[in-house]
Amino acid sequence: MLREQLGFGGFRASLEVEASRAAEAAERDSGPRRDLTALQTFTVDPATARDFDDAVSAQREGDGARVWIHIADVAAHVRPGTPLDVEARRRANSTYVPGAVEPMLPHALSSDACSLAPGVDRLAVTAEIELGPGAEPRSARFYRSRIRSDARLDYEQLDAIFSGRARAPEPVAEPLAAARDVAAGLGEHRGVTSLDVESFEPEFRFDAKGNVTAARGVAQTESHRLIERLMILTNEQVAQLLESRRVPAIYRVHAQPDPARIERLLEQLDALGVPTPPLGQGLSPRSAGEMAAEASRMARREAKRRGHGREAYTSLVLRSLKQAAYSERNSGHAGLGSAAYTHFTSPIRRYPDLVVHRALLAALGEGEEAPRLKEARDVAADCSARERESAKIERGADDVCAAYLLERELGERGPQTRFEGEVSGVIRAGAFISFGGELGDVYEGMLPARRLPGERYELDRAEVALVGRGSGATVRLGDPIAVRVTGVEVGRGRVDLEPADG
């Protein structure tokens, strides 16, 4: 139902046929490749995933380790200028909404021939990275390969293994342990320069008729961090090679923040009683970025100490930063503390990654043609815009599904149900409240300022609280609050609230 509402229409029949033929041609014309099918390999993805872009192999070596990050060789299946390529460029990325996906590539490629499924040979581009003590990269090699995944793990399974509640599949137990050590070292190495923000992605469950029945916010756990850190490492190594070879490509860039915005962030956190790093004189953009990273760590620790405020403080930090985007010019990634960064590890679902694959393979003499600079510039701009459009669609779909679920919960528990929540945002008109119930913990609604009891409330100077004009009573970002629902507009994903007390 949601798929039809969003206008997801699939692919033309001719493209589906072309995708099947492309899969056959890629296997037939794969050319010389490194045979890594005997290397113990595993994937880690959400339980519902069908498109497996990346797989991992790892082993300990002396005082360090060696990791192999295998990425689906989409470039071998999607040739430049073909109708498949034109359509992938138009879509720019896969769009994921609860219970549905509008993929960048047809099913024959996205969830079949290109997907690194277990037990079948697949064409890949492998990054082989040697690391020393503390997971410091020593060398990196890239080449086309043929792999075979031995185990398909999901994040919950991997967390169960890490906690001792389950045993790792025997073929990959040792590689998994080695990869875990590497990821831990990478986290320590990166911790002082990158932002420390945690996101909770909503996960919805549906019944056989497609009705949403439950939802929860999925926290980033050790299993997520393991894969994330290995992918960041790989993306950095690819970006460094492309920059050193001066090959036209697409970089993922995140500019250093405006010093004035970071000064404002520290003022806002201070107004909330959140500890902040000392503010020096005359912040430069680079020192402002370092200040934002430290503030993010301090805010997260304070939210943990208080037991509330994580979402609100994270939102404050993120709003003080510039937006990441694609560019044909490398200017670094401030949020990751990286001097050179690109997107390479998800070519099934992101077109910039496919362009980067072509650029890398061209630099290595692996039979691809690098993009022209103008092409890289145009693709970067188009994909940045399309990424923002997809994010808006995905957020809206999440809101609609949450509203459906909330309406169902109110029907079961009664319209006067009391919900416990937190203030996640404030504007002059009122406060946004994140709250949870019995069926889901991903609800959000608007509490109008006019519904706050007793007096008129106004936004304070730091814009982090609504303050009563007479009493000085406050409704602050991160504060716990109890609410009742006064209205749900399911089609718009809109929820209106009132205080449950007073």
C-alpha positions in Angstrom: 0.0 0.0 0.0 2.7 2.5 1.0 4.6 1.6 -2.2 1.7 2.7 -4.3 1.1 5.9 -2.3 4.7 6.9 -2.9 4.5 6.2 -6.6 7.1 3.4 -6.7 6.7 1.9 -10.1 9.4 -0.6 -10.7 11.3 -0.8 -14.0 10.3 -1.0 -17.6 10.1 -4.6 -18.9 12.9 -3.8 -21.3 15.2 -2.9 -18.5 14.4 -6.0 -16.6 15.4 -8.0 -19.7 18.6 -6.0 -20.1 19.5 -6.6 -16.5 19.2 -10.4 -16.9 21.3 -10.2 -20.0 23.9 -8.0 -18.3 24.2 -10.6 -15.5 24.9 -13.3 -18.0 27.3 -11.2 -20.0 29.3 -10.2 -16.8 29.8 -13.8 -15.8 30.8 -14.8 -19.4 33.2 -11.9 -19.9 34.5 -11.4 -16.4 38.1 -11.7 -17.5 41.1 -12.4 -15.2 40.3 -12.2 -11.5 41.9 -13.1 -8.2 40.1 -16.3 -7.0 39.3 -15.7 -3.4 36.5 -18.3 -3.1 38.6 -20.3 -0.6 38.9 -17.3 1.7 36.5 -17.5 4.7 34.1 -14.6 4.1 30.9 -13.3 5.8 28.3 -10.6 5.3 26.5 -8.6 8.0 23.3 -6.7 7.1 19.8 -6.0 8.5 17.7 -9.2 8.8 15.4 -8.0 6.0 18.1 -7.0 3.5 18.3 -8.6 0.1 21.0 -6.5 -1.6 24.4 -7.4 0.0 26.9 -4.9 -1.3 29.8 -5.8 0.9 31.5 -8.9 2.5 34.4 -9.2 4.9 37.4 -11.5 5.4 40.1 -11.0 8.0 43.0 -12.7 9.7 45.5 -11.8 12.4 49.1 -11.4 11.2 52.0 -10.9 13.6 51.5 -7.6 15.5 48.6 -6.6 13.2 46.0 -8.0 10.8 44.9 -8.2 7.2 41.4 -7.5 6.1 39.7 -8.1 2.7 36.7 -5.9 2.0 34.8 -7.3 -1.0 32.4 -5.0 -2.8 30.0 -6.1 -5.5 31.5 -5.5 -8.9 28.5 -3.6 -10.3 30.7 -2.0 -12.9 31.1 -5.4 -14.6 27.3 -5.6 -14.9 26.3 -2.0 -15.7 28.3 -0.6 -18.7 28.5 3.2 -19.1 25.9 4.7 -21.4 23.6 1.7 -21.6 19.9 2.1 -20.8 20.6 0.4 -17.4 23.3 3.0 -16.6 21.1 5.9 -17.7 18.3 4.7 -15.5 20.6 4.1 -12.5 22.0 7.6 -12.9 18.5 9.0 -13.0 17.5 7.3 -9.9 20.9 8.0 -8.2 20.1 5.7 -5.2 17.8 3.2 -3.8 15.0 4.6 -1.7 14.0 2.6 1.4 10.6 2.9 3.1 9.0 0.6 5.7 8.2 -2.7 4.0 9.3 -1.5 0.5 12.2 -0.4 -1.6 12.6 1.4 -4.9 15.9 0.0 -6.0 18.5 1.8 -8.2 19.0 -1.4 -10.2 16.5 -4.1 -11.3 16.0 -7.2 -9.2 18.0 -9.4 -11.5 21.1 -7.3 -10.4 20.3 -5.7 -7.1 19.1 -8.8 -5.2 20.5 -11.5 -7.4 23.6 -11.3 -9.7 25.3 -8.4 -7.9 24.3 -9.4 -4.3 27.0 -11.2 -2.4 24.7 -13.9 -1.2 26.1 -16.9 0.7 27.2 -20.1 -1.0 27.4 -18.7 -4.6 30.3 -17.3 -6.5 30.1 -13.6 -7.1 32.2 -11.0 -8.9 33.7 -8.4 -6.6 36.2 -5.6 -6.3 38.4 -6.4 -3.3 40.3 -4.0 -1.0 43.1 -5.9 0.7 44.4 -3.8 3.6 47.3 -4.6 5.9 47.1 -3.0 9.4 49.7 -2.7 12.1 49.3 -2.3 15.8 46.3 -0.2 16.8 44.8 -0.9 13.4 47.0 1.7 11.7 46.9 1.1 7.9 50.2 0.0 6.4 49.2 -0.8 2.8 46.2 -1.3 0.6 45.8 -3.1 -2.7 42.7 -3.2 -4.9 41.8 -5.7 -7.6 38.9 -7.5 -9.2 38.1 -10.8 -7.6 35.7 -13.8 -7.4 34.4 -14.6 -3.9 32.0 -16.9 -2.1 30.4 -15.8 1.1 30.4 -18.6 3.8 27.9 -17.0 6.2 25.1 -14.4 6.0 24.8 -12.8 9.4 22.4 -10.1 10.5 23.2 -7.4 13.2 21.2 -9.1 15.9 22.9 -12.4 15.3 26.3 -10.8 15.5 25.5 -9.0 18.7 24.3 -12.3 20.2 27.7 -13.8 19.2 29.6 -10.8 20.7 27.6 -11.1 24.0 28.2 -14.9 24.3 24.6 -15.7 23.7 25.4 -17.5 20.5 28.3 -19.2 18.7 29.8 -17.9 15.5 29.4 -20.2 12.5 32.6 -22.3 12.4 33.8 -21.3 8.9 34.0 -17.7 9.9 34.6 -17.7 13.7 38.3 -16.8 13.5 37.9 -14.2 10.7 35.0 -12.6 12.6 37.1 -12.4 15.8 40.0 -10.8 13.8 37.6 -8.3 12.2 36.3 -7.5 15.7 39.8 -6.7 16.9 40.5 -4.5 13.9 37.2 -2.6 14.3 38.0 -1.9 18.0 41.4 -0.6 17.1 39.9 1.6 14.4 37.4 3.1 16.9 40.2 4.0 19.3 42.2 5.5 16.5 39.3 7.7 15.2 37.7 8.7 18.4 39.5 12.0 19.0 38.8 13.4 15.6 35.3 12.3 14.6 31.8 13.3 15.8 30.3 11.0 18.4 26.6 10.9 17.4 24.2 8.0 17.7 21.1 7.5 15.6 18.2 5.2 16.2 16.7 4.0 12.9 13.0 3.0 13.0 12.2 -0.6 12.2 8.6 -1.5 11.4 6.9 -4.9 11.4 3.9 -5.8 9.3 1.3 -8.6 9.2 0.4 -10.7 6.2 -2.0 -8.1 5.0 0.6 -5.4 5.0 -0.7 -3.6 8.2 2.0 -2.2 10.5 1.9 -4.0 13.8 4.9 -2.8 15.8 7.9 -0.6 15.6 11.1 0.0 17.5 14.1 2.3 17.2 17.2 0.2 16.4 20.2 1.5 18.2 23.7 1.4 16.8 25.4 -1.6 18.5 28.9 -3.2 18.3 27.9 -5.1 15.2 26.9 -2.0 13.4 30.1 -0.2 14.4 32.2 -3.2 13.2 30.8 -2.9 9.7 30.7 0.9 9.7 34.4 1.2 10.7 35.6 -1.3 8.1 33.6 0.5 5.4 35.0 3.9 6.5 38.5 2.5 6.4 38.0 1.2 2.9 36.4 4.4 1.6 39.3 6.4 2.9 41.9 4.1 1.3 40.1 4.4 -2.1 39.9 8.1 -1.8 43.5 8.5 -1.0 44.5 6.4 -4.1 42.2 8.3 -6.4 43.6 11.6 -5.2 47.2 10.6 -5.4 46.6 9.3 -9.0 44.6 12.5 -9.9 41.9 10.4 -11.5 38.5 12.3 -11.9 36.1 10.8 -9.4 33.4 11.7 -6.9 34.3 12.4 -3.2 32.0 12.5 -0.2 32.7 15.8 1.4 31.7 17.4 4.6 32.9 21.0 5.1 34.2 22.2 8.4 31.5 24.1 10.3 31.1 27.9 10.6 32.8 29.0 13.8 29.8 31.1 14.7 27.5 28.1 14.5 29.7 26.2 16.9 29.8 29.1 19.3 26.0 29.1 19.2 26.0 25.3 19.8 28.1 25.7 22.9 25.8 28.5 24.1 22.8 26.2 23.6 24.3 23.2 25.4 25.4 25.4 28.3 21.8 26.8 28.6 20.7 23.2 29.0 23.3 22.5 31.7 25.3 20.2 29.4 29.1 20.5 30.0 31.0 21.9 27.0 34.7 22.3 26.0 36.3 25.6 26.8 35.8 28.2 24.0 39.0 29.6 22.7 39.6 33.0 21.1 39.1 33.3 17.3 37.9 29.9 16.3 39.1 28.8 12.8 36.9 26.4 10.8 39.2 23.5 11.7 39.3 24.2 15.4 35.5 24.7 15.2 35.2 21.2 13.8 37.4 19.8 16.6 35.2 21.7 19.1 32.1 20.2 17.6 33.5 16.7 17.9 34.4 17.2 21.5 31.0 18.8 22.3 29.3 15.7 20.7 31.2 13.4 23.0 30.5 15.5 26.1 26.8 15.8 25.2 26.5 12.0 24.7 28.1 11.3 28.1 25.7 13.8 29.8 22.7 12.3 28.2 23.8 8.8 29.4 24.3 10.2 32.9 20.9 11.9 33.0 19.1 9.0 31.3 17.4 11.3 28.8 18.2 13.9 26.2 20.2 11.8 23.8 18.0 12.6 20.7 17.7 16.3 21.5 21.4 16.9 22.2 22.4 14.9 19.1 20.0 17.0 17.0 21.5 20.2 18.3 25.0 19.1 17.3 23.9 18.0 13.9 22.0 21.2 13.1 25.2 23.2 13.9 27.0 21.4 11.1 27.0 21.7 7.3 25.5 19.0 5.2 27.6 16.2 3.7 27.4 16.1 -0.1 29.1 14.7 -3.2 31.8 16.7 -5.1 34.3 16.1 -7.9 36.8 17.9 -5.6 38.2 16.4 -2.4 37.9 18.8 0.5 37.8 16.3 3.3 35.1 15.0 5.6 34.9 17.0 8.9 32.4 14.7 10.6 34.7 11.7 10.2 37.9 13.6 10.7 39.0 12.3 7.3 41.3 14.2 4.9 40.0 12.2 1.9 36.8 10.2 1.8 34.5 8.7 -0.9 31.6 6.4 -1.2 32.8 3.1 -2.7 31.2 0.3 -0.6 27.5 0.4 -1.8 27.4 0.4 -5.6 24.2 -1.6 -5.7 22.3 1.2 -4.1 24.3 4.4 -4.8 25.3 5.7 -8.2 28.3 7.7 -6.9 29.8 4.4 -5.7 29.5 2.9 -9.2 31.3 6.0 -10.7 34.0 5.6 -8.0 34.4 1.9 -8.9 35.0 2.9 -12.6 37.5 5.5 -11.6 39.4 3.2 -9.3 39.5 0.3 -11.8 40.6 2.7 -14.5 43.5 3.9 -12.3 44.5 0.2 -11.8 44.3 -0.7 -15.5 41.4 -3.1 -14.8 39.5 -2.4 -18.0 37.2 0.5 -17.0 37.2 4.1 -18.3 37.5 6.9 -15.7 34.7 9.5 -15.8 35.5 12.9 -17.3 35.8 15.8 -14.8 32.6 17.4 -16.1 30.7 14.1 -15.8 31.9 13.7 -12.2 30.8 17.2 -11.4 27.4 16.8 -12.9 26.8 13.4 -11.3 27.9 14.7 -7.9 25.5 17.6 -8.1 22.6 15.5 -9.4 23.1 12.7 -6.8 23.4 15.1 -3.9 20.0 16.6 -4.9 18.4 13.1 -5.3 19.8 12.0 -2.0 18.0 14.8 -0.3 14.8 14.0 -2.1 15.0 10.3 -1.1 15.8 11.2 2.6 12.6 13.4 2.6 10.5 10.6 1.2 12.0 8.1 3.7 11.3 10.4 6.7 7.8 11.1 5.5 7.1 7.4 5.0 8.4 6.7 8.5 6.0 9.4 9.9 3.0 7.9 8.1 3.7 4.4 9.3 4.3 5.6 12.9 1.0 7.5 12.7 -0.9 4.4 11.5 0.6 2.4 14.4 -0.2 5.1 16.9 -3.8 5.2 15.7 -4.0 1.5 16.1 -2.6 1.7 19.6 -5.1 4.4 20.6 -7.9 2.1 19.3 -6.7 -0.7 21.5 -5.9 1.3 24.7 -8.3 4.2 24.5 -8.0 7.9 23.4 -7.0 9.1 26.9 -3.8 6.9 27.0 -0.9 8.6 28.7 2.5 8.3 27.0 5.9 9.0 28.5 8.3 11.0 26.2 11.0 13.6 25.9 11.2 17.0 24.3 13.1 16.5 21.0 12.7 20.0 19.6 11.3 23.5 20.3 10.1 26.3 18.1 8.0 29.4 18.9 4.8 27.5 18.2 5.5 24.6 20.6 7.6 21.6 21.4 8.2 18.4 19.4 7.8 15.3 21.6 9.3 11.9 21.0 7.4 9.2 22.9 6.8 5.5 23.0 3.9 3.1 23.8 3.2 -0.6 23.9 3.3 -1.1 20.1 6.1 1.2 19.2 8.8 3.6 20.6 9.1 5.7 17.5 6.2 8.1 17.8 6.6 11.9 17.6 4.1 14.7 17.8 3.6 18.4 18.3 2.7 20.0 21.6 1.5 23.5 20.8 2.7 26.2 23.2 -0.9 27.4 23.6 -1.7 24.0 25.3 0.9 24.4 28.0 -1.0 25.2 31.2 -1.3 28.4 33.2 0.3 31.1 31.1 1.9 32.1 27.8 5.1 30.4 26.8 7.8 32.0 24.7 11.0 30.7 23.1 14.1 31.6 25.2 17.1 33.4 23.8 19.2 30.2 23.3 16.2 28.6 21.5 16.4 25.5 23.6 13.3 26.0 25.9 9.8 27.4 26.1 9.6 29.6 29.1 6.4 30.8 30.9 6.2 34.6 31.0 5.1 34.8 34.6 6.4 31.8 36.5 9.5 31.1 34.5 8.5 27.4 34.1 10.4 25.8 31.3 9.9 23.0 28.8 13.5 22.3 27.7 15.1 20.2 25.1 15.7 16.7 26.4 13.3 17.0 29.4 11.0 14.1 30.2 7.3 14.9 29.7 4.0 13.0 29.8 1.5 13.6 27.0 -1.8 12.6 25.5 -2.8 12.5 21.9 -5.4 14.9 20.7 -5.4 14.1 17.0 -3.7 11.9 14.4 -3.7 12.7 10.7 -2.4 9.4 9.3 -2.0 10.5 5.7 0.2 13.4 6.7 2.0 11.6 9.5 1.0 14.4 11.9 0.3 13.9 15.6 -1.1 16.6 17.9 -0.5 16.4 21.7 -1.4 17.9 25.0 0.3 17.6 28.4 -0.9 14.6 30.4 -0.4 16.5 33.7 -1.8 19.9 34.4 
